[in-house]
Amino acid sequence: MSSVPERSEVDEKHKWDLEAMFADDEAWEEAYATVEERLDELEQYEGRVTEDAETLLEVLELREELMRTVSDVTSYARMRSDEDTTNQEYQALSARAQSLASEASSAASFIEPELQRVDRETLQAFVDAEPALEPYEHYFDDVLRLKPHTRSPEIEELLADLSEVTGAAGDVYQMLSNADMQFPTVETPDGDEREITQSNFTSLLKNSDRAFRERVYDAYFETWEEYRNTVSTAYKNSVKSNSKLANARNYDTAREASLDDANIPPAVYDNLVETVEDNLDVLHRHVDLKRERLGVDELAMWDLYAPLTEGESPDVEYEQAKEWVTEAVAPLGEDYQRRLAEGLDSRWVDVYENEGKRSGAYSAGTYDSQPYILMNYQDDVTSMYTLAHELGHSLHTQLSSEHQPYVYSQYEIFTAEVASTVNEALLTHHLLETVEDETLRRHILDEYLERFRSTLFRQTMFADFEQQAHELSEAGGALTADKLDELYGDLKRDYYANAAVDEHITREWMRIPHFYYGFYVYQYATGISAANAIVDSILEEGEPAADRYLEFLRKGSREYPLELLRGAGVDMASPDPVEAAIEAYETYVAEFEALS
């Protein structure tokens, strides 16, 4: 019998308030129908986008009005589906929403190719003639920047129509991993039966009983290996899709296309990978510390998540986590702290795991809705940090939406992961300054070390794997299951040279959902590097640095990501922030080494 509750058994106060977005499914249907009916209105502007300033403003405002509703429709359907991925009704709703989004993108696909037919001087003349176009100046710059990679209106429409198909591999993977895969139960050291899930796997690997950790590890990966061919086929096709879409837009590689979308130079990616891989000795020092504290001759892969501290991590119930996270963000000012507290009390968060619920955590919401957070809270220190992380995204969304027009409200992932990790760093500083319980303090320090390890080093390793997989495929190589194991295993052996890399862990790539969001993961590592620098400045300077950071949040995507971060005091075009983050990690390792 499953130990995970049905959704109906979860208290309403611990479920997100989707009724604040749509009162019921009927209201959703009405919004869906409105978009369907109005998409034809865009057609009257095809061929006329740059006719004059007034026409340009009309078409941009119409597109935004429709896309705001599409965003609400797709977000609601996705979140309903994620509540229980086995619910066929909401799976169907989500599929319809994705189709509508594709239809809407297709209907509006002529706009940017038509904008690219005129020069900057013409667009500036339109802005001068119609002041309401002034907010679009950065958008116009971005559109013209991407002119070499934008195709004809007919091809753009086709590419938009194909978006459902090109994302199919990721959809298949999500359904397999969240709805269809069933993991076994294992006997706990106390003699109870515990079901392994995607959400509790790493928390189970923190158990102090090494034999139990090994049983969990083996059972989990043996289940994954039953689907090895399916997952390798899904990932192979995801990689091919990325590359073919890049080629369709006149890029040489999928990575070039992905980074150029946010105007990130490839050197930023390369600086990250090279800097981290040049400093693996710091990671090895952490691994050796873990081996010594666990009292084992060789650290096994099922030991990686085991805490450096003795005994189980103290429970951190959700209400306590809310209190500590709210207190921790005080350096960001009263307004930020108030917003966060009000959000926690307004059912932003879908807190606990239930049968069929999507694994992991994310922050969602739209320009016209409150933020929403999906979690699978496990009453531990890690879950508290995840809450702080997702609230960083949510406050970023809220501040951006309030201070920017719709066109700049959807900030890039490159900057999003800064907001989330700033909150994590502030939480660590707050807890180490205020918590008196020595056991909990050790667990907090250990958790932050793990966050550095898994965010800076692990995500960079993922980024290198992703790059190698795409390079191999783009060179005509075959991404078989064996080859993916080989690529991943070689990296794992480099990163964990002083630990035992077994056969199971070479297949860990199978369990990483973010590989289906092409070249996404590196931004976690750049994010923690930038966040580390920002928090250092806030703690040293106080209000001036906090104001710079809040302005960065409020700007959304009004500037390119590297420009936004420079405004907050961080230059991610340089390897310096990555090096500084590694130094901070080494300092925390040394601090733990000094503990008796």
KAWOPE-V437832 format. One record per backbone hydrogen bond with DSSP energy under -1.0 kcal/mol. NH is the residue of the N-H (numbers start at 0). CO is the residue of the C=O. Records with the same first field share a line. If there is no record, write none. Layout:
NH: CO, CO
//
This chain:
8: 5
9: 6
13: 10
14: 11
16: 346
17: 15
19: 16
20: 17
21: 17
27: 23
28: 24
29: 25
30: 26
31: 27
32: 28
33: 29
34: 30
35: 31
36: 32
37: 33
38: 34
40: 37
41: 38
44: 41
45: 42
47: 44
50: 47
55: 51
56: 52
57: 53
58: 54
59: 55
60: 56
61: 57
62: 58
63: 59
64: 60
65: 61
66: 62
67: 63
68: 64
69: 65
70: 66
71: 67
72: 68
73: 69
74: 70
75: 71
76: 72
77: 73
78: 74
79: 75
80: 76
81: 77
82: 78
84: 355
86: 83
90: 86
91: 87
92: 88
93: 89
94: 90
95: 91
96: 92
97: 93
98: 94
99: 95
100: 96
101: 97
102: 98
103: 99
104: 100
105: 101
106: 102
107: 103
108: 105
110: 107
113: 109
114: 110
115: 111
116: 113
117: 114
122: 118
123: 119
124: 120
125: 121
126: 122
127: 123
128: 124
129: 125
132: 129
133: 130
135: 132
136: 133
139: 135
140: 136
141: 137
142: 138
143: 139
144: 140
145: 141
146: 143
148: 145
149: 146
155: 151
156: 152
157: 153
158: 154
159: 155
160: 156
161: 157
162: 159
165: 161
166: 162
167: 164
170: 166
171: 167
172: 168
173: 169
174: 170
175: 171
176: 172
177: 173
178: 174
179: 174
180: 175
185: 193
187: 191
190: 187
193: 185
195: 183
200: 196
203: 199
204: 200
205: 202
206: 203
212: 208
213: 209
214: 210
215: 211
216: 212
217: 213
218: 214
219: 215
220: 216
221: 217
222: 218
223: 219
224: 220
226: 223
227: 224
230: 226
231: 227
232: 228
233: 229
234: 230
235: 231
236: 232
237: 233
238: 234
239: 235
240: 236
241: 237
242: 238
243: 239
244: 240
245: 241
246: 242
247: 243
249: 246
250: 245
256: 252
257: 253
258: 254
259: 255
260: 256
262: 259
263: 258
267: 264
269: 265
270: 266
271: 267
272: 268
273: 269
274: 270
275: 271
276: 272
277: 273
278: 275
281: 278
283: 279
284: 280
285: 281
286: 282
287: 283
288: 284
289: 285
290: 286
291: 287
292: 288
293: 289
295: 290
302: 299
305: 302
315: 378
320: 316
321: 317
322: 318
323: 319
324: 320
325: 321
326: 322
327: 323
328: 324
329: 326
331: 328
332: 329
336: 332
337: 333
338: 334
339: 335
340: 336
341: 337
342: 338
343: 339
344: 340
345: 342
347: 342
349: 372
350: 13
354: 4
356: 353
357: 81
361: 373
363: 371
368: 365
371: 363
372: 347
373: 361
374: 349
376: 350
383: 379
384: 380
385: 381
386: 382
387: 383
388: 384
389: 385
390: 386
391: 387
392: 388
393: 389
394: 390
395: 391
396: 392
397: 393
398: 394
399: 395
400: 396
401: 397
402: 398
403: 399
407: 404
408: 405
410: 408
415: 411
416: 412
417: 414
418: 414
419: 415
420: 416
421: 417
422: 418
423: 419
424: 420
425: 421
426: 422
427: 423
428: 424
429: 425
430: 426
431: 427
432: 428
433: 429
434: 430
440: 436
441: 437
442: 438
443: 439
444: 440
445: 441
446: 442
447: 443
448: 444
449: 445
450: 446
451: 447
452: 448
453: 449
454: 450
455: 451
456: 451
457: 452
460: 456
461: 457
462: 458
463: 459
464: 460
465: 461
466: 462
467: 463
468: 464
469: 465
470: 466
471: 467
472: 468
473: 469
474: 470
475: 472
476: 471
479: 477
483: 479
484: 480
485: 481
486: 482
487: 483
488: 484
489: 485
490: 486
491: 487
492: 488
493: 489
494: 490
495: 491
498: 495
499: 298
506: 503
507: 504
509: 506
510: 507
511: 508
514: 511
515: 512
516: 513
522: 519
523: 520
525: 521
526: 522
527: 523
528: 524
529: 525
530: 526
531: 527
532: 528
533: 529
534: 530
535: 531
536: 532
537: 533
538: 534
539: 535
540: 536
541: 537
545: 541
546: 542
547: 543
548: 544
549: 545
550: 546
551: 547
552: 548
553: 549
554: 550
555: 552
556: 407
557: 554
563: 559
564: 560
565: 561
566: 562
568: 565
569: 564
573: 570
578: 574
579: 575
580: 576
581: 577
582: 578
583: 579
584: 580
585: 581
586: 582
587: 583
588: 584
589: 585
590: 586
591: 587
592: 588
593: 589
594: 591
//
